[in-house]
């Protein structure tokens, strides 16, 4: 499973940035970014869902006992949950040495 987690973390980095780079290349202001995130019910729902999932992930990471939990919060903020969650699972599965996550 460790290889799967690592591959998902890589894809979870590359794929979002294929959308982010062209958007941020136009240098939108914070107001435009926020209005785009909540431009309609669909994007607002996805934004709210992702925000709640991210905060839940942060709480879980800080209570999981993994080393450097702040690293996964930074990954979540800089790239997204699509990178941070598989990276966390990769690190956590390696902590046991047998490839399976701790319970």
Buried (B, 14 or more C-beta within 10 A) or exposed (E): EBEEBBEBBEEBBEEBBEEEEEEEEEEEEEEEEEEEBEEEEEEEEEBEEBEEEBEEBBEBBEEBEBEEBEBBBEBBEEBBBBBBBBBBBBBBBBEEEEEEBEE
